[in-house]
Amino acid sequence: MTDHQEQPQQPYYPPRPPYEPGRAPYEPFTTEHGTTIWPSGAHGGHVPPPADPAPTATAAPVPGPRRRARRGVGLMAAVAIAAAAVGGGTATLVQRLAADPATTSASAPVAGTNVAARGTGTVAGVAEAVSPSIVEISAASNSGKSTGSGVIVTSDGEIVTNNHVISGASEITVRLDDGSTYPAEVVGTDPDKDLALIKLKGASGLKAASLGDSKDVKVGDEVVAIGSPEGLTGTVTSGIVSALDRDVTVAKDEDQGQGQDRQQYDPRQGWPFEFGGQRFNGDTGSSKTTYKALQTDASLNPGNSGGALINMNGEIIGINSAMYAPSSSNGSTAGSVGLGFAIPIDTVKADLDGLRSGGDN
């Protein structure tokens, strides 16, 4: 038999009578059953709750001590809740700010130039676009063989180069960028400007270079040089235009000769020229010519003569013609020191018709 246990009675809280004028709000009062009630706030008594209490927001428990590192997260969560009440756009912004920084940065695109791109304005882009228009020229004579460079100006094989590259040659062979070779003949020369025009035999469909305007060139402009220094076909170097209108003096072809004078010239040392009252790379002789040249610090070496100086739009702005190649103590070439010169392309364009008609040949 189960013992009967009386359930404890819950305290009875009678309803509070309506407010009566003249009664202090916190004075005790006595019910009809003789119970005295002390209102809450006066002496710690109890006030019965209303019959149907209105729903109220539950107060959040007071948080205990937390690490300082988590305060920002709690603050951001509170901001996110407030933003959600304002509108979806603001809430989205707060959500992004509260996201993991590593995730956010990884998904955002990075503005900038792709270094692997091949296009106008990069050395790689210029080299790719212009190299098919630059050739290596081998000129053989009774006194030996020399190597220079040239620029294709027509699709059927007209090539501009320096006069000193092909002067006195009995046989000319041209090697294209793709490795194919063609024999060539001289069309016209202009020793006063150190220019020459040759023509390939049996060539067609070649890629002609785009000729720019050297009058627009400014000191500090970036440039690319392409040629065949020391027979290294298709060598690319880069630099800037370091000066304009330099007076460069070179020997005319009649002083080069076919005999002893010709044999004294060492093509590995660069073509003799004079600049600023000084001689470089040997004696220029008694018959000379002077022209205005672009100066560049792009590395030029023997064999670059006749090659192209190119702006960053891929346009030819000069024909490389002279470079200072100092000799070491044992007499060998020490290489480029960043002092090179090019015939402005405006001079070349003005002379093309004369070269096609034979020039001063």
C-alpha positions in Angstrom: 0.0 0.0 0.0 1.4 3.2 -1.1 1.6 5.9 1.5 -0.4 8.9 0.7 1.7 12.1 0.7 0.1 15.4 0.7 1.4 17.8 -1.9 2.6 21.0 -0.5 0.2 23.8 -1.1 1.3 26.6 -3.4 1.2 30.0 -1.8 -1.9 31.9 -2.7 -1.5 35.3 -4.3 -4.8 37.0 -4.4 -5.3 39.6 -7.1 -4.4 43.0 -6.1 -7.3 45.4 -5.8 -7.5 48.3 -8.1 -5.7 51.4 -7.2 -7.5 53.5 -4.8 -7.0 57.2 -4.6 -5.2 58.3 -1.4 -3.4 55.0 -0.9 0.3 55.1 -1.2 1.6 52.8 -4.0 3.9 50.9 -1.7 1.8 50.7 1.5 0.7 47.2 2.6 -3.0 46.2 2.3 -5.1 43.4 3.8 -7.3 41.1 1.8 -10.7 39.9 2.8 -9.2 36.7 4.1 -7.1 38.8 6.5 -3.8 38.4 4.7 -1.5 41.4 4.6 0.4 42.0 1.3 3.6 43.9 1.1 4.1 45.2 -2.5 7.3 44.4 -4.3 9.9 47.1 -3.9 8.8 48.2 -0.5 9.9 45.4 2.0 10.6 42.5 -0.3 7.0 41.2 -0.4 5.5 39.4 -3.4 3.2 40.8 -5.9 1.1 38.3 -7.8 1.8 38.1 -11.5 -0.9 39.2 -13.9 -3.3 36.5 -15.1 -2.1 36.7 -18.8 1.4 38.2 -18.8 2.5 39.9 -22.0 5.4 38.2 -23.7 8.7 40.0 -23.0 12.2 39.5 -24.3 14.2 37.2 -22.1 17.2 38.9 -20.7 20.4 37.2 -21.8 22.6 35.8 -19.0 25.4 38.0 -18.0 28.5 36.6 -19.8 31.4 35.6 -17.7 34.9 36.6 -18.3 36.1 35.9 -21.8 39.3 36.2 -23.6 40.1 39.6 -25.2 40.5 37.9 -28.6 36.8 36.9 -28.7 35.4 40.4 -28.0 35.7 41.4 -31.6 33.7 38.4 -32.7 30.9 39.1 -30.3 30.8 42.8 -31.4 30.8 41.8 -35.0 27.9 39.3 -34.4 25.9 42.1 -32.7 26.6 44.4 -35.7 25.5 41.7 -38.0 22.2 41.3 -36.1 21.6 45.1 -36.3 22.5 45.2 -40.0 20.0 42.4 -40.7 17.2 44.6 -39.2 18.3 47.6 -41.4 18.4 45.8 -44.7 19.8 42.9 -46.8 22.6 44.9 -48.4 24.1 46.1 -45.2 23.8 42.7 -43.6 25.7 41.2 -46.6 28.5 43.8 -46.2 28.8 43.0 -42.5 28.8 39.3 -43.2 31.7 39.8 -45.6 33.7 41.8 -43.1 33.1 39.1 -40.5 34.2 36.3 -42.8 37.6 34.6 -42.6 40.1 37.0 -44.1 42.0 34.2 -45.8 38.8 33.1 -47.6 37.9 36.6 -48.6 41.2 37.5 -50.1 41.5 34.2 -51.9 38.2 34.7 -53.8 38.8 38.4 -54.7 40.4 39.0 -58.1 43.8 40.7 -58.1 44.2 43.6 -60.4 47.4 43.8 -62.3 49.3 42.7 -65.4 49.7 39.0 -66.1 53.5 38.6 -66.4 53.0 35.6 -68.7 51.0 37.7 -71.3 52.6 38.3 -74.6 51.5 41.7 -75.9 52.4 45.2 -76.9 54.2 47.0 -74.2 56.4 44.2 -72.9 59.9 43.2 -74.1 58.6 39.6 -74.6 55.7 40.9 -76.7 57.9 43.1 -78.8 60.4 40.4 -79.4 57.7 37.9 -80.4 56.2 40.4 -82.8 59.3 41.8 -84.5 61.9 38.9 -84.4 60.5 37.4 -87.7 61.4 40.7 -89.4 65.0 40.8 -88.3 67.7 38.8 -90.2 71.4 37.9 -89.9 73.6 38.9 -92.8 76.9 37.2 -93.6 79.1 39.1 -96.1 82.1 37.4 -97.6 84.9 39.2 -99.4 88.5 38.5 -100.5 89.7 39.6 -97.1 87.4 37.5 -95.0 83.8 37.3 -93.7 81.8 39.5 -91.4 78.4 39.3 -89.8 75.8 41.9 -89.3 72.0 42.3 -89.1 69.2 43.7 -91.2 65.5 44.6 -91.2 62.9 43.3 -93.7 60.9 46.2 -95.1 58.9 44.4 -97.8 57.3 41.0 -98.0 59.3 40.1 -101.1 62.6 40.5 -99.4 63.9 44.0 -99.3 66.2 44.5 -96.4 67.7 47.6 -94.9 71.1 47.4 -93.2 74.3 49.4 -92.7 76.5 50.2 -95.6 79.5 49.0 -93.7 78.0 45.6 -93.2 77.9 44.7 -96.9 80.5 47.1 -98.4 83.0 45.3 -100.6 81.2 41.9 -100.2 81.4 39.5 -103.1 78.8 37.2 -101.7 75.9 37.9 -99.3 73.9 35.3 -97.4 70.8 36.1 -95.3 69.5 33.9 -92.5 65.9 34.4 -91.5 64.4 34.0 -88.0 63.0 30.6 -88.9 66.4 29.3 -89.9 66.0 29.4 -93.7 68.7 31.1 -95.8 68.7 33.1 -99.0 71.3 34.6 -101.2 71.0 38.3 -101.6 72.2 41.1 -103.9 72.9 44.8 -103.3 70.2 47.1 -104.6 71.7 50.5 -103.5 74.0 52.1 -100.9 74.3 55.5 -99.3 77.8 55.7 -97.6 77.0 59.2 -96.4 74.3 57.9 -94.2 75.8 54.4 -93.7 72.7 52.8 -95.2 72.3 50.0 -97.7 69.4 48.1 -99.3 69.7 44.5 -100.3 67.2 42.1 -101.9 66.7 38.4 -101.3 66.6 36.1 -104.3 63.4 34.0 -104.6 61.8 35.1 -101.4 58.1 35.9 -100.9 55.5 36.1 -98.1 57.9 37.5 -95.6 56.9 39.5 -92.5 57.8 43.2 -93.1 58.6 45.3 -90.1 56.5 48.3 -89.1 58.4 51.5 -89.4 57.7 54.1 -86.7 58.5 57.8 -86.4 61.8 58.7 -84.8 60.7 62.4 -84.5 58.3 61.3 -81.7 61.1 59.6 -79.7 61.9 61.1 -76.3 64.8 60.6 -73.9 63.9 57.9 -71.4 61.6 56.0 -73.9 62.0 52.2 -73.4 63.4 50.4 -76.4 64.3 46.9 -77.5 67.3 45.9 -79.8 67.3 42.8 -81.9 70.2 41.5 -83.9 73.0 38.9 -84.3 75.9 40.0 -82.1 78.9 37.7 -82.6 76.7 35.6 -84.9 74.1 34.8 -82.1 71.0 35.1 -84.3 67.9 36.7 -82.8 69.5 38.2 -79.7 67.2 40.5 -77.8 68.3 43.3 -75.4 66.4 46.2 -73.9 67.1 49.6 -72.4 66.1 53.2 -73.0 66.9 56.1 -75.4 69.6 57.9 -73.4 70.1 60.9 -75.8 69.0 62.4 -79.1 70.8 63.9 -82.1 74.2 62.7 -81.3 76.8 63.5 -84.0 78.4 60.2 -84.9 81.2 60.0 -87.5 82.0 56.8 -89.4 84.3 55.9 -92.3 82.9 55.9 -95.8 83.3 52.7 -97.9 86.0 53.9 -100.2 88.3 54.1 -97.2 87.6 50.5 -96.2 89.2 49.2 -99.4 89.7 45.6 -100.5 93.3 45.2 -99.4 95.4 46.1 -96.4 93.0 48.6 -94.9 90.1 46.1 -95.0 92.2 43.4 -93.4 93.2 45.7 -90.5 89.5 45.9 -89.5 88.5 43.4 -86.8 84.8 42.8 -87.0 84.8 41.4 -83.4 85.7 44.8 -82.1 82.9 46.8 -83.7 82.9 49.2 -86.6 85.2 52.2 -86.1 83.5 55.5 -85.3 84.1 58.9 -83.8 82.0 60.6 -81.2 82.7 63.7 -79.1 86.1 64.2 -80.7 87.3 60.7 -79.8 87.9 57.6 -81.8 86.4 54.2 -80.9 87.1 50.7 -82.1 89.9 51.8 -84.4 90.8 54.4 -87.0 88.0 55.8 -89.2 90.4 56.9 -91.9 90.5 60.1 -93.8 87.1 59.9 -95.7 84.3 60.2 -93.2 80.6 61.0 -92.8 78.7 62.4 -89.9 75.0 61.8 -89.1 72.6 62.5 -86.3 71.9 59.4 -84.2 69.8 58.1 -81.4 71.8 57.1 -78.3 70.7 54.0 -76.3 72.0 52.0 -73.4 70.4 48.8 -74.8 73.3 46.4 -75.0 74.8 46.4 -78.6 77.8 44.3 -79.6 79.6 43.6 -82.9 77.1 42.0 -85.2 74.2 44.2 -84.1 75.0 46.7 -86.9 72.1 46.9 -89.3 69.7 45.5 -86.7 66.6 47.1 -85.3 66.0 49.5 -82.4 62.3 49.2 -81.6 59.8 51.1 -79.4 57.4 49.3 -77.1 54.7 49.4 -79.8 56.8 47.1 -81.9 57.7 49.8 -84.4 61.3 50.3 -85.8 62.6 53.7 -84.7 66.3 53.2 -85.7 68.9 51.1 -87.4 71.7 50.2 -85.0 75.0 51.3 -86.5 77.7 51.9 -83.9 78.6 50.8 -80.4 81.5 51.4 -78.1 83.3 48.1 -77.4 86.3 48.7 -75.2 89.3 46.3 -75.5 90.8 44.6 -72.5 94.6 44.6 -71.8 95.2 41.6 -74.1 93.5 43.3 -77.0 90.2 41.3 -77.0 86.8 42.8 -77.0 85.4 43.6 -73.5 81.8 43.9 -74.6 79.0 46.5 -74.4 79.2 49.3 -71.9 75.8 50.8 -72.7 76.9 53.3 -75.3 75.3 52.5 -78.7 73.9 54.6 -81.6 71.2 54.1 -84.2 70.3 55.9 -87.4 66.8 57.4 -86.9 64.2 55.6 -88.9 62.9 58.9 -90.4 66.3 59.2 -92.1 65.9 55.7 -93.5 62.4 56.3 -94.8 63.5 59.5 -96.5 66.3 57.6 -98.2 64.4 54.4 -99.3 63.5 55.7 -102.8 67.0 56.7 -103.4 68.3 53.3 -102.3 65.8 51.5 -104.5 67.1 53.5 -107.5 70.7 52.5 -106.7 71.6 55.3 -104.3 75.2 56.3 -104.5 76.2 52.8 -105.6 
